[in-house]
Amino acid sequence: MSPSPKITVVGSINMDLVFRTPRIPVTGETITGHQFVQIAGGKGANQAVAAARQGAKTTMIACVGDDAYGQQSLHGLQADQIKTDHISIIADCATGVAGIMVDDRAQNIIVIAPGANAKLSPQHIEQARSAITEADLLICQCETPLDTVEAAIHLAHAHGVKVVFNPAPVIELPVGLLGKIDYLVVNETEAGQLSQIPVTDLSSAQSASRQLLSQGVRCVLLTMGEHGVCATKATQPSEHFPALKVKAIDTTAAGDTFVGAFAHAIGQGLALHAAIEEAQYCAALTVTKLGAQSSIPNRTELEHFKAAQNNQSR
């Protein structure tokens, strides 16, 4: 692999409309929030930004609407040196939007209007096939149509490109798709739904991971928030990586940052345990700031954070 691996992300681009509130309101209730901010987001874009800020040569295959949010999103990605040649602007269509509420405990609820994300098609994958076949890794999620995700994964697998798959929001997957996945990154809810084994602790996390491995996945990374990460490969016992202790402000982009940073680390040739630890540092730093892409660290910020954490542990 390379110090600057080539990573292609097939996924969503949203504009996040974020409300800070003292708590999440109940049904029918109106409450007053502390703050409102508008921040670029979308799982695909977040993961692309996370990889790019760590040094990956990153390309996105995506769709935005012909509107102000679309232009803002493109400019933001370009500012992070992400190639946007394969991002299509869809006429008479809105860019995807996410409404996000974050409470004082850093918990959130999110509602998404997919907009142009729903227009990303297998034809777009075919038009951008070289961006996938010439990459070191492909990253996919499930905020775009499943047939498009399938097309990208099949193409990557056929050309020996490693696939990092984050099936979120979780949906029923076609039989055989998991057999083309090198690294499956799931949280407790996603792992439980895909494996039919509820994940409530480390033991059940290991059981769910083993069930997913039986479907052909090479490696399962089950992220458990403040309880860390459970990593499982078919040939080795599960390994638990405790979470770093930080004061969380907003957990919105933590999972996406983990995925992008992990892909970059694997693309650099780091061993699995080292790649997971690198991704954990990135995700931990992300939750200490508000917003999605605005909270994702660059390489310099990450190194300073790692040094500070190491000094505290001495």
C-alpha positions as CSV (number, residue, x, y, z in Angstrom):
1,M,0.0,0.0,0.0
2,S,0.9,3.7,0.0
3,P,1.6,6.6,2.5
4,S,-1.3,8.3,0.5
5,P,-3.6,5.4,-0.4
6,K,-6.2,6.0,-3.1
7,I,-9.7,5.7,-1.6
8,T,-12.9,6.0,-3.5
9,V,-16.1,6.7,-1.6
10,V,-19.6,5.9,-3.1
11,G,-22.1,7.6,-0.9
12,S,-24.3,10.4,0.3
13,I,-23.8,14.1,0.5
14,N,-26.1,16.1,2.9
15,M,-26.4,19.5,4.4
16,D,-26.8,19.0,8.1
17,L,-29.2,21.4,9.9
18,V,-28.1,21.0,13.6
19,F,-30.1,22.1,16.7
20,R,-28.4,22.0,20.1
21,T,-31.1,21.4,22.7
22,P,-31.1,20.7,26.5
23,R,-32.8,17.4,25.8
24,I,-34.6,15.6,23.0
25,P,-38.3,16.6,23.0
26,V,-41.1,14.1,23.4
27,T,-43.9,13.6,20.8
28,G,-46.0,16.8,20.4
29,E,-43.6,18.9,22.5
30,T,-41.9,22.2,21.5
31,I,-38.7,23.2,23.2
32,T,-36.3,26.1,22.8
33,G,-32.8,25.1,21.7
34,H,-29.4,26.7,22.6
35,Q,-27.9,26.9,19.1
36,F,-28.5,26.3,15.3
37,V,-25.7,25.6,12.9
38,Q,-25.6,24.5,9.2
39,I,-22.7,22.1,8.5
40,A,-21.8,19.9,5.6
41,G,-22.5,16.2,6.2
42,G,-23.8,12.9,4.8
43,K,-22.2,9.6,5.7
44,G,-20.4,9.3,2.4
45,A,-19.0,12.8,2.5
46,N,-18.1,12.5,6.1
47,Q,-16.1,9.3,5.5
48,A,-14.4,10.9,2.5
49,V,-13.4,13.9,4.5
50,A,-12.1,11.8,7.3
51,A,-9.9,9.8,4.9
52,A,-8.7,12.9,3.0
53,R,-7.8,14.8,6.2
54,Q,-5.6,11.9,7.2
55,G,-3.8,12.1,3.9
56,A,-5.6,9.7,1.5
57,K,-6.0,10.6,-2.2
58,T,-9.8,10.6,-2.1
59,T,-12.5,10.5,-4.8
60,M,-16.2,10.7,-4.3
61,I,-18.9,9.2,-6.5
62,A,-22.2,10.9,-5.5
63,C,-25.0,13.2,-6.5
64,V,-26.1,16.7,-5.3
65,G,-28.9,18.9,-6.3
66,D,-28.7,22.0,-8.5
67,D,-29.0,24.3,-5.5
68,A,-27.0,26.3,-3.0
69,Y,-26.5,23.4,-0.6
70,G,-25.1,21.4,-3.5
71,Q,-22.6,24.1,-4.4
72,Q,-21.6,24.5,-0.8
73,S,-21.0,20.8,-0.5
74,L,-18.9,20.6,-3.6
75,H,-16.7,23.6,-2.5
76,G,-16.2,22.0,0.9
77,L,-15.1,18.7,-0.5
78,Q,-12.8,20.4,-3.0
79,A,-11.2,22.4,-0.1
80,D,-10.3,19.1,1.4
81,Q,-8.6,18.1,-1.9
82,I,-11.3,15.5,-2.6
83,K,-11.8,14.8,-6.3
84,T,-15.4,15.7,-7.3
85,D,-15.2,14.9,-11.0
86,H,-17.7,12.0,-10.4
87,I,-20.2,14.0,-8.4
88,S,-23.2,14.6,-10.6
89,I,-25.4,17.7,-10.3
90,I,-29.0,16.7,-10.7
91,A,-31.4,19.3,-12.2
92,D,-34.7,20.0,-10.5
93,C,-33.6,18.1,-7.4
94,A,-32.7,19.2,-3.9
95,T,-29.4,18.2,-2.3
96,G,-29.9,15.8,0.6
97,V,-30.7,17.3,4.0
98,A,-30.4,16.0,7.5
99,G,-32.2,17.5,10.5
100,I,-30.2,16.7,13.6
101,M,-31.0,17.4,17.3
102,V,-28.1,17.1,19.8
103,D,-28.9,17.3,23.5
104,D,-26.7,18.2,26.4
105,R,-25.6,14.6,26.9
106,A,-24.3,14.5,23.3
107,Q,-27.1,12.1,22.3
108,N,-28.7,12.8,18.9
109,I,-31.7,12.0,16.7
110,I,-31.5,12.4,12.9
111,V,-34.1,12.6,10.1
112,I,-32.8,12.5,6.5
113,A,-34.5,13.8,3.3
114,P,-32.3,11.9,0.7
115,G,-32.9,14.3,-2.2
116,A,-30.3,13.9,-4.9
117,N,-28.7,10.9,-3.0
118,A,-31.6,8.8,-4.2
119,K,-30.6,9.5,-7.8
120,L,-27.2,7.8,-7.6
121,S,-27.5,4.9,-10.0
122,P,-25.5,1.9,-11.2
123,Q,-25.0,4.0,-14.4
124,H,-23.0,6.5,-12.4
125,I,-20.8,3.6,-11.1
126,E,-20.2,2.4,-14.7
127,Q,-19.3,6.0,-15.8
128,A,-16.8,6.2,-12.9
129,R,-15.5,2.7,-13.0
130,S,-11.8,3.6,-13.2
131,A,-12.2,5.5,-10.0
132,I,-13.0,2.2,-8.3
133,T,-10.9,-0.3,-10.3
134,E,-7.7,1.9,-9.8
135,A,-8.3,2.5,-6.1
136,D,-6.7,0.8,-3.1
137,L,-9.9,0.8,-1.2
138,L,-13.6,1.4,-1.7
139,I,-15.9,2.7,1.0
140,C,-19.7,2.3,0.8
141,Q,-22.7,2.9,3.1
142,C,-26.5,2.6,2.7
143,E,-27.7,6.2,2.3
144,T,-27.8,5.7,-1.5
145,P,-29.8,3.2,-3.5
146,L,-28.9,-0.4,-2.7
147,D,-28.5,-1.5,-6.4
148,T,-25.9,1.3,-6.8
149,V,-24.0,0.1,-3.7
150,E,-24.1,-3.5,-5.0
151,A,-22.7,-2.4,-8.4
152,A,-19.8,-0.6,-6.7
153,I,-19.0,-3.5,-4.4
154,H,-19.2,-6.1,-7.2
155,L,-16.9,-4.0,-9.4
156,A,-14.3,-3.5,-6.6
157,H,-14.3,-7.1,-5.7
158,A,-13.9,-8.2,-9.3
159,H,-10.8,-6.1,-9.5
160,G,-9.2,-7.0,-6.2
161,V,-10.0,-3.7,-4.6
162,K,-10.5,-4.0,-0.8
163,V,-14.0,-3.0,0.4
164,V,-14.9,-1.2,3.6
165,F,-18.7,-1.4,4.1
166,N,-20.7,0.5,6.7
167,P,-24.3,-0.7,6.1
168,A,-26.0,2.3,7.7
169,P,-28.8,3.0,7.8
170,V,-29.2,-0.8,8.1
171,I,-31.3,-2.5,5.5
172,E,-31.8,-6.1,4.4
173,L,-28.9,-7.0,2.2
174,P,-28.9,-9.3,-0.9
175,V,-27.6,-12.9,-0.3
176,G,-23.9,-13.1,-1.1
177,L,-23.1,-9.4,-0.8
178,L,-21.3,-9.8,2.5
179,G,-19.1,-12.4,0.9
180,K,-17.5,-9.5,-1.1
181,I,-16.7,-7.4,2.0
182,D,-13.2,-7.2,3.5
183,Y,-14.1,-5.0,6.4
184,L,-17.6,-4.7,7.7
185,V,-18.0,-1.7,10.2
186,V,-21.3,-1.9,12.2
187,N,-22.6,-0.5,15.5
188,E,-24.6,-2.6,18.0
189,T,-28.0,-1.9,16.3
190,E,-26.7,-2.7,12.8
191,A,-24.9,-5.9,13.9
192,G,-28.0,-7.0,15.8
193,Q,-30.3,-6.6,12.8
194,L,-27.9,-8.2,10.2
195,S,-27.0,-11.1,12.5
196,Q,-30.4,-11.6,14.2
197,I,-28.4,-11.6,17.5
198,P,-29.2,-8.6,19.8
199,V,-26.0,-7.0,20.9
200,T,-26.1,-6.0,24.6
201,D,-22.5,-6.7,25.8
202,L,-19.1,-7.9,24.6
203,S,-20.1,-11.5,24.6
204,S,-23.2,-10.9,22.3
205,A,-21.0,-8.6,20.2
206,Q,-18.6,-11.5,19.6
207,S,-21.5,-13.9,18.8
208,A,-23.0,-11.4,16.3
209,S,-19.7,-10.9,14.7
210,R,-19.1,-14.6,14.3
211,Q,-22.5,-15.0,12.6
212,L,-21.6,-12.2,10.2
213,L,-18.3,-13.9,9.4
214,S,-20.2,-17.0,8.5
215,Q,-21.8,-15.0,5.7
216,G,-18.4,-14.5,4.1
217,V,-17.1,-11.2,5.6
218,R,-13.3,-11.2,6.2
219,C,-13.3,-9.0,9.2
220,V,-16.0,-7.4,11.4
221,L,-15.5,-4.2,13.4
222,L,-18.3,-3.8,15.8
223,T,-18.2,-0.3,17.2
224,M,-19.9,0.2,20.7
225,G,-19.4,3.9,21.4
226,E,-18.1,4.4,24.9
227,H,-17.6,0.6,25.2
228,G,-15.0,0.5,22.5
229,V,-14.6,-1.7,19.4
230,C,-14.9,-5.5,19.0
231,A,-12.8,-6.8,16.1
232,T,-13.3,-10.3,14.8
233,K,-11.6,-12.3,12.0
234,A,-12.4,-15.9,11.1
235,T,-8.9,-17.1,11.9
236,Q,-8.4,-15.3,15.2
237,P,-10.2,-14.8,18.6
238,S,-12.2,-11.5,18.9
239,E,-10.2,-8.6,20.2
240,H,-11.6,-5.8,22.3
241,F,-10.3,-2.2,22.0
242,P,-11.5,0.0,24.9
243,A,-12.7,3.4,24.1
244,L,-10.7,6.5,24.8
245,K,-12.1,8.7,27.6
246,V,-13.1,12.2,26.4
247,K,-15.8,14.7,27.1
248,A,-18.3,14.2,24.3
249,I,-20.1,17.3,22.8
250,D,-21.6,15.7,19.7
251,T,-21.3,12.1,18.5
252,T,-22.9,12.7,15.1
253,A,-19.8,12.0,12.9
254,A,-17.9,9.6,15.2
255,G,-18.8,6.5,13.3
256,D,-18.1,8.1,9.9
257,T,-14.7,9.4,11.1
258,F,-13.8,6.0,12.4
259,V,-14.6,4.4,9.0
260,G,-12.6,7.0,7.0
261,A,-9.6,7.0,9.3
262,F,-9.6,3.2,9.5
263,A,-9.7,2.9,5.7
264,H,-6.8,5.4,5.4
265,A,-4.7,3.4,8.0
266,I,-5.4,0.1,6.3
267,G,-4.5,1.6,3.0
268,Q,-1.2,2.7,4.4
269,G,-0.5,-0.9,5.3
270,L,-0.9,-0.7,9.1
271,A,-1.8,-3.9,10.9
272,L,-5.4,-4.3,11.9
273,H,-4.9,-3.4,15.6
274,A,-2.9,-0.3,14.7
275,A,-5.5,0.8,12.2
276,I,-8.3,0.4,14.7
277,E,-6.4,2.4,17.3
278,E,-5.7,5.2,14.8
279,A,-9.4,5.3,13.9
280,Q,-10.4,5.4,17.6
281,Y,-8.2,8.4,18.2
282,C,-9.8,10.2,15.3
283,A,-13.3,9.4,16.4
284,A,-12.6,10.4,20.0
285,L,-11.3,13.8,18.9
286,T,-14.3,14.2,16.6
287,V,-16.9,13.9,19.5
288,T,-15.3,16.8,21.4
289,K,-16.6,19.3,18.8
290,L,-20.0,20.2,17.4
291,G,-21.0,19.1,13.9
292,A,-20.1,16.5,11.3
293,Q,-17.4,17.6,8.9
294,S,-16.4,20.6,11.0
295,S,-15.4,18.2,13.8
296,I,-13.3,15.8,11.8
297,P,-9.6,16.2,12.6
298,N,-6.7,16.6,10.1
299,R,-3.4,14.8,10.6
300,T,-1.8,17.6,12.6
301,E,-4.7,17.8,15.0
302,L,-4.7,14.0,15.4
303,E,-1.0,13.9,16.3
304,H,-1.4,16.6,18.9
305,F,-4.3,14.8,20.4
306,K,-2.5,11.5,20.5
307,A,0.5,13.1,22.2
308,A,-1.8,14.8,24.8
309,Q,-3.6,11.5,25.5
310,N,-0.3,9.6,25.9
311,N,1.0,12.3,28.3
312,Q,-2.2,12.0,30.4
313,S,-1.9,8.2,30.6
314,R,1.7,8.4,32.0
